Amino acid sequence: MFELDVRSRKPIYEQLTDKVKEMIMHGILRADDQLPSVRTLSSQLTVNPNTIQKAYRELEREGYIYSLQGKGSFITPSQQGQNESKRAELREELLRLMAEAVYLGFTESEIGALYRQVLEQREGGEKP
């Protein structure tokens, strides 16, 4: 389910949070799906349980997951307008990336095709 690159300069907890976010965004993990327990994932990945716990805390802080005492961690249902500051930050990043894409010669139809591709992958639960 999760693959980590031990040779990467990126910390393991960041790799894990990025992977969970990617799986949510592509529809692989859906609302209220349960994540593996810290202990289970720690043994599967041969990573310190504190590292897994740190990743889960970060995901919860960012609103991607929620925890239930004694039950585990689950994917948070998507809610429009839930995290306006995160949306504003992402909007700024998208504007920057789109300006760069236009500079590099992307057309409006190419950018639209990329948007449709993301929608199809999310609905189909496919990997990019």
N, C-alpha and C positions, 0 to 999 in steps of 0.2 A: 504494500500500500504506500509506504513512504520510503523514498530512497534519498540518502544523504551523501554528500561528497566530502569525505574526511580530509581531502587534500585542499579543499577550498579555503580561501582566506576568510570567508564569511562564517561567522559563528554558527554552531550547530543549531542553537535555538532559533536563530533567524531563518536558517534554511527550513526548519520545521514549520515555522509560522508562515513563511512564504508558500510552502507546499500545501498547507491546509487552505490558505486563501485561494490559491490556484484551483484546488479541487472544488471549493465552494463556487467560485466564479464560473467554472465549466460544468456545473451541475452534477459532478461526481458525488459530492457530499451535499445533501439537501437538508432543509429545515428539520430540526429535531432528530437528525441522525446522531447516534452516539459515537463519540471518539473512543479509541482504545484507552484503557486505564493507563495511568502513568507507569505503573509497575509493568504491565504487559508490553507497552511500547518501548520502555526502557530495555527490557530483555530482548525484544525483537531487533532493536537497532544497536544493541550493546552500547548504550549511552547512559550516563549517570542520570538517575531519576530526577535530580534537581534541575537538570537541563530541560527535561521534558516538562516539568512543573513550571519552569520559567517561561517556556513557549506557550503553555496553556494559559498562564496568567496574562501574558501579553495579548493573546488572542481574545481573552475575556475583556481586558481593559479596552481593546479596540472595538468590542461589540460583535465579534464574529462567533463567539461561543458563549454559553452560559453553563454554570455548574450547579448541580443539585447535591446537597450533602448526602453522602452515602450511596449515591446513584451514579455519579460520573459527570462527564462533560458532554455537551450536546451543541449542535449547530443552531445558532440563533436564526429564527425566521426573519426574512428580509422585510424591512418596513421602510416605505418611502419617507424621506425626511427625518429618518431616525438619527443620523449623525451628520448634521449640517456642516460642521467644521471640516469633517473628512471629505464631504462632497465638494465643498469650496476649494479645498486643497487639491483634490483630484481634478476639478474643473481647470484650475490654473495650470496644472501639469499637462492636461490634454491640450490646452491652448498653445502651450509652448511646443509640444510635440507636433501638433497640427501645423503650426507656423513653420517648423523645420521641414515637415513633409511637403508643404507647398513650395518651400524654397528648393527642395530637392526634385521637384517636378511631379509630385503626385497630383492626380486630377481628382475632381470632386467625385467622379464615379468610382475611382479606385478606393478612395477613403470610404465611400458608402459600401463598397463591396467588402471591405475589411469589417465594417460594423455588422453587416449581415452575416458574415462568417462567424463572428463571435456569438451572435444570437443563435445561429444554427448549432454551434458546438454546445452552447449552454442548454438548449432544448434537447439535444440528442445525448448529452452527457459524454461527448467524445473528448479526447485529448487533442490539443492543437497540433 
